C-alpha cells in the first residue's frame, strides 16, 4: 500500500499521497477530472506562482499579512515559479472552467512549502486565507494567462526572426538565378529566387507586425477584481500594486485593466493574440508547401531545390529522402489553426461576470505559441539554412517553359502568341522553333525580345540614372 496522509477542506477529509505537496482540493480534482492526457501547462502554474509571490509582498507592505508569513509565502512561490516542483502540478486541463482547481493546486503547494519554512512551532499557512489573500481564481487565473502569454512571446519572436534571417540568407545565396514562375501550379513568367523569397519574408513580416500589435492589449491584467470584478475583499491598491511588481520582476509593461469586468468575463485580447498566431501559421504553411514542391523529386519532380537529407525517409525504399521538416511545420500550422477555432468558440462563452472556458484558452494559447516557436526554429535550422539550388535543373525548366511567349505579346499580339504556344505544345517543339514555324517572328527578333533578365520587372522605358527596380536584403535585381 502506498502511504497516505489525511487532508481536510470544506468538503471534509480525503487521503493524499504522503509525499505529495498538494492538499485536498488538488486531490479531489485528480479523482473527479481524470480526463485525457492534456495537463495544465506548467507555464500557467509558474505564472500563478509569480502572482502569489507578488501578492504576498504587496499584502505584507499593506500590513494585511504578517511579515514572516508573507515572506515565507513569497519565498515558496519563488521556488515554484522557478520550476523547482514541476511534478506537483498534475491536474488535467479539462476541469472547472475558471481554473480554480489548478489555482488551488498552486495555493496548496505554496502553503505547504511556506509552512515547512516557518517550522513546527508556527501555525500552518492557510492556502485560502493567506496565500490567496485579496484575490480569487476569477481574477488570478486570467492574470496568469496574460503574463504567461507575454513571457512566451519573446522566444516566439526570436524564433520568427531566425526563420526570416534564414530566408534572407538563402535569397542572398541564390542571387542571380532566374527560374520559371508558377501560378495555378502551371508555368508562368520568370522570377528570381530572390523575388520569391522576398515574398516569403514579407509574409512573415506581416505576421510579426500583427503579433507586436496584439501584445499591448495582453499587458492589461485582471488582478484585483476578485470574484466578479467589484474588488470585494481586497485592498483598493492591491491590484495596481501587484501589477507594478509583476511589471518590474517580469520586465514587461503590465498594467491593471481599465475595466475589470471585461477582463474577467471576456478574453478578446487573447482572441486577438491567437489570431496573430493563426496568421503566423498561415504564412509559413504556404512557404513550406512551396519549398516542398520546388524540392520534389529528385528525378520525377520539380527538383529546383535540394533539401537536406536529415534522416532516412522510408523503411522499405532505400535512399529515399522526404521533406520531413516541411511536414512537421505544416502539421503544426494545421493544429494552430484548429486551436484558433476552439479558442474563438471558448472566448465567446462568457456568461454574465465570468468566462468559464479559461483552461482551454490557456492551453491552446500556450500550445500554439510553444509549437510555433519550436517548429520555426527547427525549420530554419534543418531545412531553410541548408537549401541548395539545382541551377542546371532550374535553367532547363526555364528554357523549356512555353510561358516565355508572354515577352512576344507586346510585339505580335496575344492571338498570334497563343497560336505559337499551342503549336509548340501540340508538336513538342521549343518556343523558338514554334515561333519560327508559325511565322511573324524572325530569329533575330525572337532573340531580342525573349530575354529572361528583361522579364523580371516593368517593361516601360526607365529614365537614365533611375536605378534598379527594387532592392531586397542587399541584392539588386534588374
C-alpha positions as CSV (number, residue, x, y, z in Angstrom):
1,X,0.0,0.0,0.0
2,X,1.3,3.5,-0.9
3,X,1.4,5.6,2.3
4,X,-1.0,8.4,2.5
5,X,-2.0,11.2,4.9
6,X,-5.4,12.8,5.6
7,X,-6.1,16.3,4.3
8,X,-9.2,18.2,5.0
9,X,-11.0,21.0,3.2
10,X,-14.6,22.4,3.3
11,X,-15.9,19.2,1.8
12,X,-14.3,17.0,4.6
13,X,-11.3,14.7,4.8
14,X,-9.6,12.9,1.9
15,X,-6.5,10.8,1.6
16,X,-3.5,12.3,-0.2
17,X,-0.2,10.6,-1.1
18,X,2.1,11.1,1.9
19,X,4.9,12.7,-0.1
20,X,2.7,15.0,-2.2
21,X,2.9,18.7,-1.6
22,X,-0.7,19.4,-2.7
23,X,-3.7,19.2,-0.5
24,X,-7.4,18.2,-0.5
25,X,-8.7,20.3,-3.4
26,X,-6.0,19.1,-5.7
27,X,-6.6,15.5,-4.8
28,X,-10.3,15.9,-5.5
29,X,-9.6,17.3,-8.9
30,X,-7.3,14.4,-9.7
31,X,-10.1,11.9,-8.8
32,X,-13.0,13.7,-10.4
33,X,-11.3,15.0,-13.5
34,X,-9.2,12.2,-14.9
35,X,-9.9,13.3,-18.4
36,X,-7.5,13.0,-21.3
37,X,-3.7,13.3,-21.3
38,X,-3.5,17.1,-21.5
39,X,-2.2,18.7,-18.4
40,X,-2.5,22.3,-17.3
41,X,0.6,23.9,-18.8
42,X,3.4,24.3,-16.3
43,X,3.8,27.9,-17.5
44,X,0.4,28.6,-16.1
45,X,1.3,27.1,-12.7
46,X,4.6,29.1,-12.7
47,X,2.8,32.3,-13.7
48,X,0.2,31.7,-10.9
49,X,3.2,31.3,-8.5
50,X,4.7,34.6,-9.7
51,X,1.4,36.3,-8.9
52,X,1.3,34.7,-5.5
53,X,4.8,36.0,-4.8
54,X,3.9,39.5,-5.8
55,X,0.6,39.3,-3.8
56,X,2.3,38.2,-0.7
57,X,4.8,41.1,-0.9
58,X,2.0,43.6,-1.5
59,X,-0.1,42.2,1.3
60,X,2.9,42.4,3.6
61,X,3.5,46.1,2.6
62,X,-0.2,46.8,3.1
63,X,0.0,45.2,6.5
64,X,-2.5,42.6,5.6
65,X,-0.2,39.7,6.3
66,X,2.4,39.3,9.0
67,X,5.9,39.9,7.6
68,X,7.3,36.5,8.5
69,X,4.4,34.7,6.9
70,X,4.3,36.9,3.9
71,X,8.0,36.3,3.3
72,X,7.6,32.6,3.7
73,X,4.8,32.6,1.1
74,X,6.8,34.8,-1.3
75,X,9.9,32.6,-0.9
76,X,7.9,29.4,-1.6
77,X,6.2,31.0,-4.5
78,X,9.5,32.0,-6.0
79,X,10.7,28.4,-5.9
80,X,7.5,27.2,-7.6
81,X,7.8,29.9,-10.2
82,X,11.4,28.8,-11.0
83,X,10.1,25.3,-11.8
84,X,11.5,23.6,-8.8
85,X,8.4,21.5,-8.1
86,X,7.0,20.7,-11.6
87,X,5.8,17.3,-10.6
88,X,3.4,18.7,-8.0
89,X,1.1,20.2,-10.7
90,X,-0.6,17.1,-12.3
91,X,-4.1,18.4,-13.0
92,X,-5.9,18.0,-16.3
93,X,-6.8,20.9,-18.4
94,X,-10.4,19.6,-18.5
95,X,-11.5,20.8,-15.1
96,X,-13.6,23.7,-13.8
97,X,-13.8,26.5,-16.4
98,X,-12.4,29.1,-14.1
99,X,-9.2,27.2,-13.5
100,X,-10.0,27.1,-9.7
101,X,-8.6,23.7,-9.2
102,X,-5.2,24.4,-10.7
103,X,-5.2,27.7,-8.9
104,X,-5.8,25.9,-5.6
105,X,-3.1,23.4,-6.6
106,X,-0.6,26.2,-6.6
107,X,-2.0,27.7,-3.4
108,X,-1.8,24.3,-1.6
109,X,1.8,23.6,-2.7
110,X,3.0,27.1,-1.7
111,X,1.2,26.9,1.6
112,X,2.8,23.6,2.5
113,X,6.3,24.8,1.5
114,X,5.8,28.0,3.4
115,X,4.6,26.1,6.5
116,X,7.7,23.9,6.4
117,X,9.9,27.0,6.2
118,X,8.2,28.6,9.2
119,X,8.7,25.4,11.3
120,X,6.6,23.2,13.6
121,X,6.1,25.9,16.1
122,X,4.1,28.2,13.8
123,X,0.5,27.6,12.7
124,X,0.3,26.1,9.2
125,X,-0.1,28.6,6.4
126,X,-3.7,28.6,5.0
127,X,-3.9,28.3,1.2
128,X,-7.1,30.3,1.1
129,X,-6.8,32.9,3.9
130,X,-3.2,33.7,3.4
131,X,-1.7,32.5,0.1
132,X,-5.0,33.6,-1.6
133,X,-5.4,36.8,0.4
134,X,-7.1,39.6,-1.6
135,X,-7.7,37.7,-4.8
136,X,-9.8,35.0,-6.5
137,X,-9.4,32.3,-9.2
138,X,-11.6,34.6,-11.3
139,X,-9.0,37.4,-11.4
140,X,-5.8,35.5,-10.8
141,X,-6.2,32.8,-13.5
142,X,-6.8,35.3,-16.4
143,X,-3.8,37.3,-15.0
144,X,-1.7,34.2,-15.2
145,X,-2.9,33.6,-18.8
146,X,-1.8,37.1,-19.8
147,X,1.6,37.0,-18.1
148,X,2.3,33.6,-19.4
149,X,1.4,34.7,-23.0
150,X,3.6,37.8,-22.8
151,X,6.5,35.9,-21.5
152,X,6.2,33.3,-24.2
153,X,6.1,36.0,-26.9
154,X,9.8,36.7,-26.5
155,X,11.0,33.3,-27.6
156,X,8.4,33.2,-30.3
157,X,9.5,36.5,-31.9
158,X,13.1,35.3,-31.6
159,X,12.3,32.1,-33.5
160,X,10.4,34.1,-36.1
161,X,13.4,36.4,-36.5
162,X,15.6,33.3,-37.0
163,X,13.4,32.0,-39.8
164,X,13.3,35.3,-41.5
165,X,17.0,35.5,-41.3
166,X,17.5,32.1,-42.8
167,X,15.1,33.0,-45.7
168,X,17.1,36.2,-46.4
169,X,20.4,34.3,-46.2
170,X,19.2,31.8,-48.8
171,X,18.0,34.6,-51.0
172,X,21.4,36.1,-50.9
173,X,23.0,32.7,-51.8
174,X,20.6,32.3,-54.8
175,X,21.1,35.8,-56.1
176,X,21.2,36.0,-59.9
177,X,19.4,32.7,-60.5
178,X,16.3,33.2,-62.8
179,X,13.7,30.5,-62.6
180,X,10.3,29.8,-64.0
181,X,7.4,31.3,-62.1
182,X,4.2,29.4,-61.5
183,X,0.6,30.2,-60.9
184,X,-2.2,27.6,-60.5
185,X,0.7,25.1,-60.4
186,X,1.2,25.9,-64.1
187,X,4.2,27.5,-65.8
188,X,4.1,31.3,-65.7
189,X,6.6,34.1,-66.5
190,X,10.1,34.1,-65.0
191,X,11.1,35.3,-61.5
192,X,14.2,35.0,-59.4
193,X,14.7,33.1,-56.2
194,X,15.4,36.5,-54.6
195,X,12.0,37.8,-55.7
196,X,10.2,34.6,-54.4
197,X,12.0,34.7,-51.1
198,X,11.3,38.4,-50.7
199,X,7.7,37.5,-50.7
200,X,8.2,34.9,-48.0
201,X,10.0,37.4,-45.8
202,X,7.3,40.0,-46.3
203,X,4.5,37.4,-45.4
204,X,6.3,36.6,-42.2
205,X,6.8,40.3,-41.6
206,X,3.1,40.9,-41.7
207,X,2.6,38.2,-39.1
208,X,5.3,39.7,-36.9
209,X,3.6,43.1,-37.1
210,X,0.2,41.5,-36.1
211,X,1.8,39.8,-33.1
212,X,3.5,43.0,-31.9
213,X,0.3,45.0,-32.3
214,X,-1.7,42.4,-30.3
215,X,0.7,42.3,-27.3
216,X,-0.2,45.7,-25.7
217,X,-3.7,44.5,-25.0
218,X,-2.4,41.4,-23.2
219,X,-0.4,43.6,-20.9
220,X,-3.7,44.6,-19.2
221,X,-4.3,42.4,-16.1
222,X,-7.5,41.4,-14.2
223,X,-5.8,41.1,-10.8
224,X,-7.7,42.8,-8.0
225,X,-11.2,42.1,-9.4
226,X,-11.7,39.2,-7.1
227,X,-15.0,37.3,-7.6
228,X,-16.9,39.3,-10.2
229,X,-14.9,42.4,-10.8
230,X,-16.1,44.5,-7.9
231,X,-12.9,44.2,-5.9
232,X,-14.8,42.7,-2.9
233,X,-12.5,41.6,0.0
234,X,-9.4,43.3,-1.4
235,X,-7.5,46.4,-0.7
236,X,-8.1,49.3,-3.0
237,X,-4.5,49.5,-4.0
238,X,-3.9,45.7,-4.2
239,X,-4.4,45.1,-8.0
240,X,-2.4,48.0,-9.2
241,X,0.5,47.3,-6.9
242,X,0.6,43.6,-7.8
243,X,0.7,44.7,-11.5
244,X,3.6,47.0,-10.7
245,X,5.6,44.3,-9.0
246,X,4.9,41.9,-11.9
247,X,5.9,44.5,-14.4
248,X,9.3,45.1,-12.7
249,X,10.0,41.4,-12.0
250,X,9.0,40.1,-15.4
251,X,10.3,43.0,-17.3
252,X,7.1,43.7,-19.2
253,X,4.7,46.7,-19.2
254,X,1.9,45.1,-17.2
255,X,-0.9,47.4,-16.0
256,X,-4.2,47.0,-14.4
257,X,-7.0,46.6,-16.9
258,X,-9.2,49.7,-17.3
259,X,-12.3,47.6,-16.8
260,X,-12.0,44.5,-14.6
261,X,-15.5,43.2,-15.5
262,X,-14.4,42.9,-19.2
263,X,-11.1,41.4,-18.2
264,X,-12.8,38.6,-16.3
265,X,-15.9,38.0,-18.4
266,X,-14.3,38.3,-21.8
267,X,-11.0,37.5,-23.4
268,X,-11.0,39.4,-26.6
269,X,-7.3,40.4,-26.2
270,X,-6.3,36.7,-26.1
271,X,-8.5,36.1,-29.2
272,X,-6.6,38.9,-31.0
273,X,-3.3,37.5,-29.9
274,X,-4.1,34.0,-31.1
275,X,-5.5,35.4,-34.3
276,X,-2.0,36.7,-34.9
277,X,-0.7,33.2,-34.2
278,X,-3.2,31.9,-36.7
279,X,-1.8,34.4,-39.2
280,X,1.7,33.3,-38.3
281,X,0.7,29.7,-39.0
282,X,-0.8,30.6,-42.4
283,X,2.3,32.3,-43.8
284,X,4.9,29.6,-43.1
285,X,2.4,26.9,-44.2
286,X,2.4,28.4,-47.7
287,X,6.1,28.9,-47.7
288,X,6.7,25.3,-46.6
289,X,4.5,24.0,-49.4
290,X,6.4,26.0,-52.0
291,X,9.7,24.5,-50.7
292,X,8.1,21.1,-50.7
293,X,7.2,21.4,-54.3
294,X,10.4,23.0,-55.5
295,X,12.3,20.2,-53.7
296,X,10.1,17.4,-55.1
297,X,11.9,14.6,-56.9
298,X,14.8,14.1,-57.1
299,X,14.1,12.7,-60.6
300,X,10.4,12.9,-61.2
301,X,9.5,16.2,-59.5
302,X,10.4,19.8,-60.0
303,X,13.8,19.4,-58.4
304,X,14.8,23.1,-58.4
305,X,15.8,22.9,-54.7
306,X,17.8,20.2,-52.9
307,X,16.6,19.6,-49.4
308,X,18.9,18.3,-46.7
309,X,18.9,14.5,-46.1
310,X,18.5,14.6,-42.3
311,X,17.2,11.1,-41.8
312,X,16.1,8.0,-43.8
313,X,12.7,8.7,-45.5
314,X,11.4,5.2,-45.9
315,X,11.5,1.8,-44.1
316,X,11.3,0.0,-47.4
317,X,12.7,2.3,-50.2
318,X,16.5,2.6,-49.8
319,X,17.9,6.1,-50.2
320,X,14.6,7.9,-50.1
321,X,14.6,11.4,-48.6
322,X,11.4,13.1,-47.6
323,X,10.6,16.8,-46.8
324,X,10.2,15.9,-43.1
325,X,10.8,19.4,-41.8
326,X,8.1,20.7,-44.1
327,X,5.7,18.0,-42.9
328,X,6.3,18.9,-39.3
329,X,5.8,22.6,-39.9
330,X,2.6,22.1,-41.9
331,X,1.1,19.8,-39.3
332,X,1.8,22.3,-36.6
333,X,0.2,25.0,-38.7
334,X,-2.9,22.9,-39.1
335,X,-3.1,22.4,-35.3
336,X,-2.7,26.1,-34.6
337,X,-5.5,26.9,-37.0
338,X,-7.7,24.3,-35.3
339,X,-6.7,25.8,-31.9
340,X,-7.9,29.2,-33.1
341,X,-11.3,27.9,-33.9
342,X,-11.7,26.3,-30.5
343,X,-10.3,29.4,-28.7
344,X,-12.7,31.6,-30.5
345,X,-15.6,29.5,-29.5
346,X,-14.4,29.3,-25.9
347,X,-13.8,33.1,-25.6
348,X,-17.4,33.7,-26.7
349,X,-18.7,31.7,-23.8
350,X,-18.5,34.4,-21.1
351,X,-21.8,34.1,-19.2
352,X,-22.5,37.2,-17.1
353,X,-19.5,38.0,-15.0
354,X,-17.2,35.2,-15.9
355,X,-15.8,33.3,-18.9
356,X,-15.7,29.7,-17.7
357,X,-13.6,28.3,-20.5
358,X,-10.3,29.6,-19.2
359,X,-8.3,26.4,-19.1
360,X,-9.0,25.7,-22.7
361,X,-7.9,29.2,-23.6
362,X,-4.8,28.9,-21.6
363,X,-3.9,25.5,-23.0
364,X,-4.5,26.4,-26.7
365,X,-2.6,29.7,-26.4
366,X,0.4,28.1,-24.8
367,X,0.3,25.1,-27.1
368,X,0.2,27.2,-30.3
369,X,2.9,29.5,-29.1
370,X,5.2,26.7,-28.0
371,X,4.7,24.7,-31.1
372,X,5.3,27.6,-33.5
373,X,8.4,28.7,-31.5
374,X,9.9,25.2,-31.8
375,X,8.9,24.4,-35.3
376,X,10.0,27.7,-36.9
377,X,13.4,27.2,-35.3
378,X,13.6,23.6,-36.5
379,X,12.5,24.6,-40.0
380,X,15.0,27.4,-40.2
381,X,17.9,25.2,-38.8
382,X,17.2,21.9,-40.5
383,X,15.6,22.9,-43.8
384,X,15.9,26.5,-44.9
385,X,19.5,27.1,-43.9
386,X,20.7,24.1,-46.0
387,X,18.6,24.6,-49.1
388,X,20.6,24.4,-52.3
389,X,19.5,25.4,-55.8
390,X,20.0,22.9,-58.7
391,X,20.9,25.6,-61.2
392,X,21.1,23.1,-64.1
393,X,17.6,21.9,-63.4
394,X,16.3,25.5,-62.9
395,X,17.8,26.5,-66.2
396,X,16.4,23.5,-68.1
397,X,12.9,24.1,-66.8
398,X,13.1,27.8,-67.6
399,X,14.2,27.2,-71.2
400,X,11.5,24.6,-71.8
401,X,8.7,26.8,-70.5
402,X,6.2,28.0,-73.1
403,X,5.2,31.0,-71.0
404,X,8.2,32.9,-72.1
405,X,5.9,33.6,-75.0
406,X,4.5,36.4,-72.9
407,X,7.5,38.5,-73.9
408,X,6.3,38.4,-77.5
409,X,2.8,39.6,-76.8
410,X,3.6,43.4,-76.9
411,X,5.2,42.9,-80.3
412,X,2.9,40.4,-82.1
413,X,-0.3,40.4,-80.1
414,X,-2.0,38.0,-77.8
415,X,-3.7,35.9,-80.5
416,X,-0.5,35.2,-82.5
417,X,1.4,34.5,-79.3
418,X,-1.3,31.9,-78.4
419,X,-1.0,30.2,-81.7
420,X,2.7,29.8,-81.2
421,X,2.2,28.3,-77.7
422,X,-0.4,25.9,-78.9
423,X,1.7,24.9,-81.9
424,X,4.7,24.2,-79.6
425,X,2.7,22.1,-77.2
426,X,1.0,20.1,-80.0
427,X,4.2,19.3,-81.8
428,X,6.6,19.0,-79.0
429,X,8.7,22.0,-80.1
430,X,10.6,24.6,-78.2
431,X,9.2,28.1,-78.2
432,X,11.8,29.5,-80.6
433,X,11.1,26.7,-83.1
434,X,7.4,27.1,-82.9
435,X,7.6,30.9,-83.3
436,X,9.6,30.5,-86.5
437,X,7.3,27.8,-87.8
438,X,4.1,29.8,-87.2
439,X,5.7,32.9,-88.6
440,X,5.6,36.6,-87.9
441,X,8.7,36.5,-85.8
442,X,12.3,36.3,-87.1
443,X,15.1,34.5,-85.3
444,X,16.7,37.9,-84.6
445,X,13.5,39.3,-83.2
446,X,12.9,36.3,-81.1
447,X,16.4,36.6,-79.6
448,X,16.0,40.3,-78.9
449,X,12.5,40.0,-77.4
450,X,12.7,36.8,-75.3
451,X,15.4,37.7,-72.8
452,X,14.9,36.2,-69.3
453,X,16.5,39.0,-67.4
454,X,14.2,41.5,-69.0
455,X,11.1,39.6,-67.9
456,X,11.7,40.2,-64.2
457,X,10.1,43.7,-63.8
458,X,8.3,46.5,-65.6
459,X,8.9,46.8,-69.3
460,X,8.3,50.5,-69.7
461,X,11.4,52.6,-70.5
462,X,13.3,53.8,-67.5
463,X,14.8,57.2,-67.3
464,X,18.6,57.4,-67.3
465,X,20.1,57.0,-63.9
466,X,16.8,55.9,-62.4
467,X,18.4,52.9,-60.7
468,X,17.2,49.4,-60.1
469,X,13.6,48.3,-59.9
470,X,13.8,47.3,-56.2
471,X,16.3,46.2,-53.7
472,X,15.9,43.3,-51.2
473,X,18.3,42.4,-48.5
474,X,21.2,44.0,-50.4
475,X,20.7,42.0,-53.6
476,X,20.0,44.2,-56.6
477,X,17.6,43.0,-59.2
478,X,17.1,44.5,-62.6
